[in-house]
Amino acid sequence: MTIALIIPALNEAAAIAHVLVAVPPALVSQIIVVDNGSTDATSAVARANGAQVVDQPLRGYGNACRAGVAAAGAADILVFMDGDGSFDPAELSRVIRPIQEERADFVLGSRELGGAASAMLPHQRVGNRLVAFLLRRLYGLQVTDVGPFRAIRRTTLEHLHMAETTYGWPIEMVVKAARAQVRMVEVPVSYAERRGGESKVSGTVRGTVLAAYRMLALTFKYARKGSL
């Protein structure tokens, strides 16, 4: 199976090299960094460290992910991971293994199962657990985390018809997969403090509120019959 690693990035020049050099070289066919309008040297640093850089000036996490998917072409497995150094690229093999072994079509990396939830900011941890609780109640999903480190078959993602352009992309993927009865599993992953300053989402009040709103709105929206 061919594997494409997609890394949305916005002003991650201080972290992206650390992420890229830690990617197991023989594991992935493509490493795609999507520069989502950075004003720093993110693109230059990513290219210098061997990544394919895609410029997506249209801001929004979902827009960046979609540009990465388009650049991945016919890759069999798409892996999404943040470029801030909070996740460990050495754990890529753990995240893709259930798909390679035909046990799943969609894999979520769980910080809760990895015993790393304490590294998340308090409001981040509370919001994440609330969404996971709602997913269990509304969709019957036995999930503990809805973090961005995940892998999915390209054909499965195409079937989901993703539409979100902003922070809601990760939760849209989960709830649409649940509605489509996609085989989904969690695997434990580690998590650490991000490199290079505060997060654009959880590091600000505005970012946190907007992300929480989109996640909750989408969780309830797709719980209604016929919304897929």
PASEBA-1860 file (N, C-alpha, C; in nm, 3 decimals):
! residues 228
1> MTIALIIP> 0.083/-0.120/0.000/0.000/0.000/0.000/0.088/0.125/0.000 ~ 0.051/0.223/-0.082/0.124/0.349/-0.082/0.064/0.443/0.022 ~ 0.150/0.515/0.090/0.108/0.597/0.204/0.153/0.740/0.183 ~ 0.060/0.834/0.197/0.090/0.976/0.189/0.066/1.040/0.325 ~ 0.165/1.111/0.376/0.152/1.184/0.501/0.122/1.329/0.468 ~ 0.010/1.379/0.518/-0.036/1.515/0.491/-0.024/1.597/0.620 ~ 0.050/1.707/0.613/0.075/1.791/0.730/0.028/1.933/0.701 ~ -0.091/1.973/0.746/-0.133/2.113/0.733/-0.045/2.199/0.824
9> ALNEAAAI> -0.001/2.313/0.774/0.090/2.395/0.854/0.063/2.543/0.833 ~ 0.062/2.617/0.942/0.049/2.763/0.938/0.150/2.821/1.036 ~ 0.252/2.885/0.983/0.358/2.945/1.064/0.421/2.845/1.161 ~ 0.469/2.735/1.104/0.532/2.629/1.184/0.682/2.615/1.151 ~ 0.747/2.725/1.112/0.889/2.718/1.076/0.975/2.667/1.191 ~ 0.935/2.695/1.314/1.014/2.654/1.431/0.999/2.506/1.463 ~ 0.898/2.440/1.405/0.870/2.301/1.442/0.879/2.203/1.327 ~ 0.856/2.250/1.204/0.834/2.157/1.094/0.956/2.070/1.062
17> AHVLVAVP> 1.076/2.124/1.078/1.196/2.044/1.052/1.204/1.927/1.149 ~ 1.173/1.955/1.276/1.175/1.850/1.379/1.079/1.738/1.342 ~ 0.962/1.774/1.290/0.863/1.675/1.251/0.912/1.593/1.132 ~ 0.960/1.660/1.031/0.996/1.592/0.906/1.113/1.496/0.922 ~ 1.213/1.535/0.999/1.329/1.445/1.013/1.295/1.322/1.095 ~ 1.183/1.325/1.169/1.144/1.211/1.251/1.053/1.113/1.178 ~ 1.012/1.146/1.056/0.927/1.055/0.979/1.010/0.936/0.932 ~ 0.967/0.813/0.961/1.042/0.694/0.915/1.054/0.696/0.763
25> PALVSQII> 1.174/0.705/0.709/1.193/0.729/0.564/1.138/0.621/0.472 ~ 1.137/0.496/0.517/1.093/0.388/0.429/0.943/0.362/0.438 ~ 0.875/0.436/0.523/0.734/0.405/0.550/0.638/0.475/0.455 ~ 0.667/0.598/0.420/0.571/0.676/0.341/0.623/0.702/0.200 ~ 0.531/0.711/0.106/0.565/0.739/-0.033/0.574/0.889/-0.058 ~ 0.493/0.965/0.013/0.490/1.111/-0.003/0.479/1.177/0.134 ~ 0.551/1.286/0.151/0.532/1.374/0.267/0.490/1.509/0.211 ~ 0.367/1.547/0.239/0.310/1.669/0.183/0.284/1.769/0.295
33> VVDNGSTD> 0.352/1.881/0.289/0.327/1.991/0.383/0.242/2.094/0.310 ~ 0.125/2.122/0.364/0.036/2.221/0.305/0.052/2.351/0.380 ~ 0.113/2.449/0.314/0.133/2.580/0.375/0.004/2.660/0.359 ~ -0.061/2.686/0.471/-0.194/2.748/0.469/-0.186/2.900/0.488 ~ -0.092/2.963/0.416/-0.080/3.108/0.422/0.020/3.157/0.524 ~ 0.125/3.083/0.547/0.225/3.121/0.647/0.295/3.252/0.611 ~ 0.331/3.327/0.713/0.408/3.450/0.694/0.553/3.431/0.739 ~ 0.588/3.309/0.779/0.726/3.280/0.817/0.788/3.187/0.713
41> ATSAVARA> 0.894/3.118/0.749/0.968/3.036/0.652/0.923/2.890/0.649 ~ 0.799/2.863/0.685/0.749/2.726/0.688/0.776/2.652/0.557 ~ 0.741/2.712/0.445/0.758/2.645/0.315/0.904/2.615/0.286 ~ 0.991/2.711/0.308/1.133/2.693/0.278/1.194/2.585/0.366 ~ 1.160/2.585/0.494/1.214/2.484/0.585/1.162/2.345/0.547 ~ 1.035/2.336/0.511/0.978/2.206/0.473/1.046/2.153/0.347 ~ 1.066/2.237/0.247/1.133/2.193/0.125/1.276/2.150/0.153 ~ 1.345/2.225/0.239/1.483/2.193/0.272/1.495/2.059/0.343
49> NGAQVVDQ> 1.385/2.014/0.402/1.385/1.886/0.473/1.312/1.777/0.397 ~ 1.302/1.795/0.265/1.256/1.687/0.179/1.108/1.675/0.155 ~ 1.026/1.767/0.205/0.882/1.756/0.187/0.837/1.818/0.055 ~ 0.728/1.766/0.003/0.659/1.830/-0.108/0.571/1.938/-0.047 ~ 0.585/2.060/-0.092/0.508/2.171/-0.034/0.396/2.213/-0.129 ~ 0.277/2.220/-0.074/0.160/2.267/-0.148/0.115/2.397/-0.084 ~ 0.103/2.501/-0.163/0.055/2.629/-0.110/-0.097/2.634/-0.120 ~ -0.162/2.659/-0.005/-0.306/2.675/-0.001/-0.334/2.808/0.072
57> PLRGYGNA> -0.343/2.917/-0.004/-0.363/3.048/0.059/-0.502/3.066/0.120 ~ -0.597/2.982/0.077/-0.732/2.991/0.132/-0.730/2.932/0.273 ~ -0.739/3.019/0.373/-0.723/2.977/0.512/-0.833/2.879/0.555 ~ -0.796/2.794/0.650/-0.889/2.697/0.706/-0.828/2.559/0.708 ~ -0.840/2.491/0.823/-0.780/2.359/0.838/-0.835/2.261/0.734 ~ -0.966/2.267/0.713/-1.026/2.178/0.614/-0.976/2.206/0.474 ~ -0.960/2.334/0.440/-0.906/2.370/0.310/-0.765/2.314/0.292 ~ -0.684/2.323/0.396/-0.548/2.271/0.390/-0.547/2.119/0.373
65> CRAGVAAA> -0.632/2.051/0.448/-0.638/1.905/0.436/-0.684/1.864/0.297 ~ -0.781/1.934/0.243/-0.832/1.900/0.109/-0.724/1.920/0.004 ~ -0.645/2.025/0.015/-0.536/2.047/-0.079/-0.432/1.935/-0.068 ~ -0.408/1.889/0.053/-0.315/1.778/0.072/-0.366/1.650/0.010 ~ -0.494/1.625/0.024/-0.555/1.504/-0.035/-0.541/1.508/-0.187 ~ -0.567/1.624/-0.246/-0.556/1.638/-0.391/-0.412/1.611/-0.437 ~ -0.315/1.660/-0.361/-0.174/1.641/-0.396/-0.130/1.496/-0.379 ~ -0.199/1.421/-0.293/-0.162/1.281/-0.267/-0.199/1.189/-0.381
73> GAADILVF> -0.282/1.235/-0.472/-0.316/1.155/-0.589/-0.382/1.023/-0.553 ~ -0.323/0.914/-0.599/-0.383/0.782/-0.582/-0.326/0.704/-0.465 ~ -0.264/0.770/-0.371/-0.210/0.701/-0.253/-0.319/0.617/-0.188 ~ -0.284/0.499/-0.143/-0.384/0.408/-0.083/-0.428/0.452/0.056 ~ -0.333/0.499/0.136/-0.361/0.540/0.273/-0.319/0.685/0.291 ~ -0.407/0.765/0.349/-0.378/0.904/0.379/-0.364/0.920/0.530 ~ -0.251/0.976/0.572/-0.228/1.000/0.714/-0.224/1.151/0.736 ~ -0.296/1.197/0.838/-0.298/1.339/0.872/-0.231/1.358/1.008
81> MDGDGSFD> -0.146/1.460/1.015/-0.075/1.487/1.140/-0.040/1.635/1.145 ~ -0.048/1.696/1.262/-0.012/1.836/1.276/0.138/1.857/1.261 ~ 0.175/1.979/1.225/0.315/2.011/1.203/0.382/2.084/1.317 ~ 0.321/2.080/1.437/0.375/2.157/1.548/0.464/2.076/1.642 ~ 0.489/1.950/1.610/0.576/1.868/1.693/0.510/1.804/1.813 ~ 0.380/1.818/1.826/0.312/1.760/1.943/0.291/1.610/1.930 ~ 0.287/1.560/1.806/0.275/1.416/1.782/0.409/1.360/1.735 ~ 0.429/1.231/1.756/0.555/1.167/1.724/0.544/1.091/1.591
89> PAELSRVI> 0.613/1.137/1.486/0.605/1.068/1.356/0.653/0.923/1.363 ~ 0.733/0.890/1.463/0.780/0.752/1.477/0.664/0.655/1.503 ~ 0.549/0.709/1.543/0.432/0.625/1.569/0.342/0.607/1.448 ~ 0.387/0.654/1.332/0.309/0.637/1.210/0.275/0.491/1.183 ~ 0.372/0.403/1.203/0.348/0.262/1.174/0.235/0.206/1.261 ~ 0.225/0.254/1.384/0.118/0.209/1.474/-0.018/0.256/1.424 ~ -0.022/0.377/1.369/-0.149/0.433/1.323/-0.198/0.368/1.195 ~ -0.107/0.331/1.107/-0.152/0.271/0.979/-0.168/0.120/0.985
97> RPIQEERA> -0.112/0.056/1.088/-0.111/-0.091/1.091/-0.250/-0.155/1.081 ~ -0.353/-0.105/1.153/-0.485/-0.170/1.141/-0.539/-0.169/0.998 ~ -0.505/-0.068/0.920/-0.548/-0.065/0.780/-0.467/-0.165/0.699 ~ -0.337/-0.168/0.720/-0.252/-0.262/0.647/-0.292/-0.406/0.675 ~ -0.337/-0.432/0.797/-0.375/-0.568/0.836/-0.522/-0.596/0.807 ~ -0.590/-0.504/0.736/-0.730/-0.521/0.696/-0.825/-0.530/0.815 ~ -0.788/-0.469/0.927/-0.874/-0.469/1.044/-0.959/-0.342/1.054 ~ -0.925/-0.241/0.974/-0.996/-0.114/0.980/-0.977/-0.039/0.849
105> DFVLGSRE> -1.064/0.060/0.830/-1.052/0.151/0.715/-1.018/0.292/0.761 ~ -1.031/0.316/0.890/-1.010/0.448/0.948/-0.954/0.428/1.088 ~ -0.842/0.494/1.117/-0.775/0.477/1.247/-0.755/0.614/1.312 ~ -0.796/0.624/1.437/-0.777/0.746/1.515/-0.665/0.725/1.615 ~ -0.571/0.818/1.621/-0.469/0.816/1.724/-0.525/0.877/1.851 ~ -0.528/0.800/1.958/-0.588/0.846/2.084/-0.484/0.885/2.187 ~ -0.487/1.012/2.226/-0.399/1.059/2.333/-0.444/1.005/2.468 ~ -0.573/0.981/2.481/-0.625/0.924/2.606/-0.571/0.783/2.626
113> LGGAASAM> -0.579/0.700/2.522/-0.529/0.563/2.534/-0.377/0.561/2.551 ~ -0.311/0.663/2.498/-0.166/0.670/2.509/-0.119/0.728/2.641 ~ -0.214/0.761/2.729/-0.178/0.817/2.859/-0.118/0.955/2.850 ~ -0.149/1.027/2.740/-0.086/1.156/2.717/-0.183/1.273/2.727 ~ -0.305/1.248/2.770/-0.405/1.355/2.776/-0.363/1.468/2.870 ~ -0.281/1.436/2.970/-0.239/1.538/3.066/-0.153/1.646/3.001 ~ -0.095/1.616/2.884/-0.013/1.715/2.813/-0.100/1.817/2.738 ~ -0.229/1.788/2.725/-0.319/1.882/2.660/-0.354/1.995/2.756
121> LPHQRVGN> -0.389/2.111/2.701/-0.435/2.221/2.785/-0.568/2.182/2.850 ~ -0.596/2.234/2.971/-0.719/2.193/3.042/-0.847/2.209/2.958 ~ -0.864/2.323/2.894/-0.987/2.343/2.815/-0.989/2.251/2.693 ~ -0.872/2.220/2.639/-0.860/2.127/2.528/-0.905/1.988/2.571 ~ -0.860/1.947/2.689/-0.892/1.814/2.741/-1.041/1.801/2.770 ~ -1.100/1.905/2.832/-1.243/1.901/2.864/-1.328/1.896/2.737 ~ -1.294/1.980/2.639/-1.369/1.983/2.515/-1.361/1.852/2.439 ~ -1.242/1.794/2.438/-1.222/1.669/2.368/-1.304/1.556/2.431
129> RLVAFLLR> -1.305/1.552/2.564/-1.380/1.448/2.634/-1.530/1.466/2.616 ~ -1.576/1.592/2.608/-1.717/1.618/2.586/-1.759/1.567/2.448 ~ -1.680/1.597/2.347/-1.714/1.551/2.212/-1.710/1.399/2.204 ~ -1.611/1.337/2.266/-1.603/1.191/2.267/-1.726/1.131/2.335 ~ -1.771/1.192/2.443/-1.891/1.146/2.513/-2.014/1.155/2.422 ~ -2.027/1.266/2.350/-2.140/1.283/2.260/-2.135/1.182/2.145 ~ -2.017/1.152/2.097/-2.003/1.053/1.991/-2.048/0.914/2.039 ~ -2.019/0.885/2.164/-2.062/0.756/2.219/-2.214/0.752/2.233
137> RLYGLQVT> -2.272/0.863/2.281/-2.416/0.867/2.305/-2.497/0.876/2.175 ~ -2.453/0.960/2.082/-2.530/0.986/1.961/-2.504/0.887/1.848 ~ -2.383/0.831/1.845/-2.346/0.745/1.732/-2.308/0.603/1.775 ~ -2.295/0.581/1.905/-2.254/0.450/1.952/-2.108/0.420/1.928 ~ -2.028/0.523/1.905/-1.885/0.504/1.880/-1.810/0.492/2.012 ~ -1.729/0.391/2.025/-1.648/0.374/2.146/-1.513/0.441/2.123 ~ -1.516/0.575/2.120/-1.394/0.651/2.099/-1.360/0.733/2.223 ~ -1.233/0.761/2.240/-1.186/0.838/2.355/-1.125/0.971/2.314
145> DVGPFRAI> -1.099/0.989/2.184/-1.027/1.108/2.138/-1.067/1.139/1.995 ~ -1.066/1.266/1.960/-1.094/1.307/1.821/-0.979/1.395/1.772 ~ -0.858/1.356/1.806/-0.740/1.432/1.767/-0.711/1.424/1.619 ~ -0.617/1.505/1.572/-0.589/1.515/1.428/-0.495/1.409/1.372 ~ -0.429/1.329/1.456/-0.338/1.225/1.409/-0.421/1.103/1.374 ~ -0.433/1.072/1.244/-0.524/0.968/1.199/-0.484/0.917/1.062 ~ -0.536/0.801/1.025/-0.512/0.743/0.893/-0.643/0.690/0.838 ~ -0.657/0.701/0.707/-0.781/0.656/0.643/-0.750/0.610/0.501
153> RRTTLEHL> -0.822/0.509/0.455/-0.808/0.469/0.315/-0.855/0.584/0.226 ~ -0.786/0.605/0.117/-0.826/0.712/0.026/-0.967/0.687/-0.028 ~ -0.998/0.563/-0.062/-1.131/0.532/-0.116/-1.240/0.557/-0.012 ~ -1.208/0.532/0.115/-1.305/0.559/0.222/-1.330/0.708/0.235 ~ -1.223/0.787/0.235/-1.238/0.932/0.247/-1.318/0.989/0.131 ~ -1.295/0.939/0.011/-1.371/0.987/-0.105/-1.520/0.962/-0.087 ~ -1.554/0.849/-0.024/-1.695/0.814/-0.003/-1.762/0.908/0.098 ~ -1.684/0.974/0.182/-1.741/1.060/0.286/-1.781/1.198/0.235
161> HMAETTYG> -1.732/1.238/0.118/-1.769/1.367/0.059/-1.749/1.482/0.159 ~ -1.628/1.497/0.203/-1.596/1.599/0.304/-1.627/1.740/0.252 ~ -1.683/1.823/0.340/-1.724/1.958/0.299/-1.667/2.067/0.388 ~ -1.624/2.034/0.509/-1.577/2.134/0.605/-1.450/2.204/0.555 ~ -1.443/2.334/0.580/-1.325/2.412/0.540/-1.242/2.457/0.660 ~ -1.297/2.443/0.780/-1.229/2.498/0.898/-1.194/2.389/0.998 ~ -1.197/2.427/1.127/-1.158/2.336/1.235/-1.246/2.212/1.244 ~ -1.362/2.216/1.178/-1.455/2.104/1.189/-1.418/1.981/1.107
169> WPIEMVVK> -1.315/1.992/1.022/-1.278/1.879/0.934/-1.257/1.749/1.011 ~ -1.180/1.745/1.121/-1.157/1.617/1.190/-1.285/1.553/1.243 ~ -1.375/1.634/1.302/-1.496/1.575/1.358/-1.594/1.537/1.247 ~ -1.595/1.613/1.136/-1.680/1.575/1.022/-1.640/1.438/0.971 ~ -1.511/1.412/0.965/-1.462/1.284/0.916/-1.513/1.170/1.006 ~ -1.508/1.193/1.136/-1.549/1.090/1.231/-1.699/1.063/1.223 ~ -1.780/1.169/1.225/-1.925/1.147/1.229/-1.977/1.092/1.095 ~ -1.918/1.136/0.985/-1.960/1.080/0.857/-1.918/0.934/0.844
177> AARAQVRM> -1.801/0.902/0.897/-1.757/0.762/0.896/-1.851/0.677/0.981 ~ -1.896/0.732/1.093/-1.990/0.658/1.178/-2.121/0.635/1.106 ~ -2.171/0.739/1.039/-2.297/0.725/0.965/-2.285/0.623/0.852 ~ -2.166/0.615/0.792/-2.144/0.523/0.681/-2.101/0.384/0.728 ~ -2.095/0.365/0.860/-2.056/0.237/0.920/-1.917/0.190/0.873 ~ -1.826/0.287/0.865/-1.688/0.258/0.831/-1.621/0.184/0.948 ~ -1.537/0.087/0.918/-1.463/0.017/1.024/-1.360/0.113/1.082 ~ -1.379/0.145/1.210/-1.298/0.247/1.275/-1.240/0.193/1.405
185> VEVPVSYA> -1.112/0.216/1.428/-1.049/0.175/1.554/-0.962/0.288/1.605 ~ -0.929/0.280/1.733/-0.835/0.373/1.796/-0.706/0.300/1.830 ~ -0.596/0.373/1.825/-0.468/0.321/1.873/-0.406/0.427/1.964 ~ -0.329/0.386/2.064/-0.268/0.485/2.154/-0.155/0.561/2.085 ~ -0.151/0.692/2.107/-0.041/0.774/2.058/0.005/0.866/2.170 ~ 0.128/0.910/2.159/0.182/1.003/2.258/0.152/1.146/2.216 ~ 0.176/1.238/2.308/0.145/1.379/2.283/0.235/1.462/2.372 ~ 0.287/1.571/2.317/0.378/1.656/2.393/0.344/1.803/2.367
193> ERRGGESK> 0.403/1.889/2.445/0.383/2.032/2.426/0.433/2.073/2.288 ~ 0.355/2.153/2.218/0.392/2.196/2.083/0.521/2.278/2.085 ~ 0.589/2.279/1.973/0.710/2.359/1.956/0.674/2.491/1.888 ~ 0.749/2.595/1.920/0.736/2.720/1.846/0.620/2.808/1.883 ~ 0.586/2.818/2.011/0.483/2.913/2.052/0.346/2.850/2.068 ~ 0.246/2.937/2.093/0.113/2.886/2.123/0.038/2.842/1.999 ~ -0.057/2.752/2.021/-0.139/2.700/1.912/-0.230/2.808/1.857 ~ -0.252/2.804/1.723/-0.346/2.897/1.662/-0.490/2.868/1.701
201> VSGTVRGT> -0.516/2.746/1.750/-0.652/2.709/1.789/-0.665/2.710/1.940 ~ -0.607/2.612/2.008/-0.626/2.598/2.153/-0.546/2.701/2.232 ~ -0.453/2.772/2.167/-0.372/2.868/2.240/-0.438/3.004/2.256 ~ -0.552/3.026/2.191/-0.622/3.153/2.204/-0.768/3.128/2.240 ~ -0.830/3.226/2.307/-0.970/3.213/2.345/-1.057/3.204/2.219 ~ -1.030/3.291/2.122/-1.109/3.293/1.999/-1.098/3.160/1.925 ~ -0.975/3.110/1.911/-0.955/2.984/1.841/-1.024/2.869/1.911 ~ -1.016/2.866/2.043/-1.079/2.760/2.121/-1.231/2.762/2.105
209> VLAAYRML> -1.290/2.881/2.115/-1.435/2.894/2.105/-1.484/2.853/1.965 ~ -1.415/2.900/1.861/-1.455/2.867/1.725/-1.444/2.717/1.698 ~ -1.334/2.657/1.742/-1.314/2.513/1.720/-1.420/2.433/1.795 ~ -1.446/2.470/1.920/-1.547/2.399/1.999/-1.685/2.411/1.935 ~ -1.718/2.531/1.887/-1.848/2.551/1.823/-1.864/2.461/1.701 ~ -1.762/2.460/1.613/-1.771/2.380/1.492/-1.782/2.230/1.525 ~ -1.703/2.184/1.621/-1.705/2.043/1.657/-1.840/2.001/1.711 ~ -1.896/2.082/1.800/-2.026/2.048/1.859/-2.137/2.059/1.755
217> ALTFKYAR> -2.132/2.164/1.672/-2.236/2.182/1.571/-2.239/2.065/1.474 ~ -2.123/2.018/1.432/-2.118/1.907/1.338/-2.156/1.775/1.404 ~ -2.119/1.759/1.530/-2.156/1.637/1.602/-2.307/1.621/1.605 ~ -2.378/1.729/1.632/-2.525/1.722/1.638/-2.586/1.720/1.499 ~ -2.528/1.795/1.405/-2.585/1.803/1.269/-2.595/1.665/1.206 ~ -2.488/1.589/1.207/-2.489/1.462/1.137/-2.554/1.349/1.217 ~ -2.595/1.381/1.340/-2.671/1.283/1.417/-2.814/1.276/1.366 ~ -2.856/1.381/1.295/-2.993/1.383/1.241/-3.000/1.296/1.117
225> KGSL> -3.101/1.218/1.108/-3.118/1.126/0.995/-3.123/1.205/0.864 ~ -3.049/1.155/0.766/-3.053/1.215/0.634/-2.956/1.328/0.613 ~ -2.868/1.357/0.713/-2.777/1.469/0.700/-2.649/1.435/0.628 ~ -2.619/1.307/0.606/-2.493/1.268/0.546/-2.488/1.309/0.399
END
